[in-house]
C-alpha cells in the first residue's frame, strides 16, 4: 500500500507555503535575468564563446570565495 498524506494543512502552514512559493518564483526570475544579463551583454558586444564561459566561471569562483570569506569573517 503506497504511503499517502491524508492530513489537511492548517492555516499557518498554507500561508507559509504560499509565501515560500512566491519567494521561490521571484528568486528564480531574478536569478534568471541576472544570469542571462551577462550572456546578452557579451553577445551584444560580439564577445566570443570563450569570453562567456570565462565570465560564468569567474562568477562561480567569486561566489565560492564570498562564502568562504563570510565564514572567515564570522569566526574572527
Secondary structure, DSSP 8 states (H G I E B T S, - for coil): ----------HHHHHHHHHHHHHHHHHHHHHHHHHHHHHHHHHHTT--HHHHHHHHHHHHHHHHHHHHHHHHHHH-
